[in-house]
Amino acid sequence: MGVKPIYELFIDARGCYFELLVNDIPFYFHYKVGATSFRLPINSFIPESGEQNITLKLLSVNTGEEFPVGAEVILKIEEFEKNTPKERKTVMDYKTPDLKTYATGVFTDKKIFNADVPYTLSYVDSVDLKRIDWTVLRETLEKEYIKYTEAFKNNDLSAYQKLTSERQENIFTSLYVDNERRKKQEASYLSGVTHNLVKLHPLKTYQLVFYNNNKFVGLQMLNEAPGIYIDNEKEEDAFIEYILFHKKTAGSSISIVL
């Protein structure tokens, strides 16, 4: 293990929609026609050292029909020491098989990789949320979504920090962010938003979803990652804020964890 290992996922996909989960936690959902290719660190989805998993679900752009010729997804996970990205080690290398045989236009696969990290994130301690009354759970989440939207609308940095403190600590810890950079990032959380035009997106459009073996919960719209839609009177300024909640113990409050 390096002192500050970064695990970076490379994705190159074409000819299909797809959902990608790391340790049963949504990482990236692609529901747009066209190819996509990028690299992103996945450390905040790795709660502790040991065996990790990636789940890939592919869907044909034409529901129920076979995948078009050339449809494929390539995944690669590389490990490198922070600040020395040129010195990389491949941890996982994957390419989808020939999709011609999947006539219904649905393909799912799961792969294992190992990670060795010097931290343990807060959500290692989480309870099974499906055991909670789902009506009560949804009501609780809707109240949190309203608070979240209000923080954006009122440009209330203090309220936003209070709501997201656990999530941000997990991100900062997993990516080894120093105190100086933390302060800069914290100060810019709500920047770039036309606050007075923010409005609450209708909550009835969301469905209740569970991830991380039922230890995470969120609200999610069709073909989107779980999170809150920060709606705006100007449609082009609306955006999705990724949000998932957990509870450390049965008696603790629900909190944003990622």
Summary of the structure (lengths in Angstrom):
residues: 258
radius of gyration: 19.1
end to end distance: 24.6
largest distance: 53.3
contacts: 739
relative contact order: 0.16
helix: 26%
strand: 36%
